[in-house]
Amino acid sequence: MEARAYLRYARISPRKVCIVLDLIRGKKVDYAMGVLKNTRKAASEYLIKLLKSAEANAEHNYNMDPEKLYVAECFVCPGPTLKRIQPRAKGSANRILKRTSHVTIVLEEKE
């Protein structure tokens, strides 16, 4: 039995999210929440909210015990990229890529 939670179109680069996800992969939910709250990265805010959602899904939808939950899987995929331009000298332009992310967290019960 597994409970999933998704975050779609988050306005943060997948590369930045992946660094924080590596810290919580395979950890118990309460330990992972502590790590996220004490990590000074922009992705932590998104992931705290997502982890709470996954925990609520597990407890409410699948009647799992919150004490036994751990992060079985967590990964990030790139979403659509917003393309913007920045004016430069002599009428030229630089392209600015504003990347988005799709994040997935899967929780399972330890036996």
CORZI-V87178 format. One record per residue. RES is the residue in one small letter. SS is DSSP state (A for helix, B for strand, O for the rest). PSI is psi in radians with two decimals (none if undefined). Layout:
RES SS PSI
RES SS PSI
//
This chain:
m O 2.36
e B 2.62
a B 2.37
r B 2.69
a B 2.46
y B 2.54
l B 2.05
r B 2.54
y B 0.65
a B 2.35
r O 1.09
i O 2.57
s O 2.42
p A -0.54
r A -0.67
k A -0.63
v A -0.68
c A -0.64
i A -0.75
v A -0.63
l A -0.60
d A -0.44
l A -0.50
i A -0.13
r O 2.19
g O -0.02
k O 2.79
k B 2.69
v A -0.77
d A -0.63
y A -0.76
a A -0.68
m A -0.71
g A -0.72
v A -0.78
l A -0.68
k A -0.44
n O 0.16
t O 2.18
r O 1.23
k O 2.63
a O -0.55
a A -0.34
s A -0.69
e A -0.81
y A -0.76
l A -0.53
i A -0.82
k A -0.72
l A -0.69
l A -0.69
k A -0.70
s A -0.76
a A -0.68
e A -0.73
a A -0.70
n A -0.76
a A -0.77
e A -0.77
h A -0.80
n A -0.56
y A 0.07
n O 0.73
m O 2.69
d O 2.09
p A -0.41
e A -0.44
k A 0.02
l B 2.51
y B 2.82
v B 1.76
a B -0.74
e B 2.53
c B 2.27
f B 2.86
v B 2.45
c B 2.56
p B 2.41
g O -2.90
p O 2.55
t O 2.25
l B 2.19
k B 2.16
r B 2.87
i B 2.65
q B 2.14
p B 2.44
r O -3.06
a A 2.67
k A 0.57
g A 0.15
s O 3.12
a B 2.57
n B 2.52
r B 2.34
i B 2.21
l B 1.99
k B 1.80
r O 2.63
t O 2.89
s B 2.62
h B 2.02
v B 2.43
t B 2.34
i B 2.30
v B 2.21
l B 2.48
e B 2.88
e B 2.37
k O 2.50
e O none
//
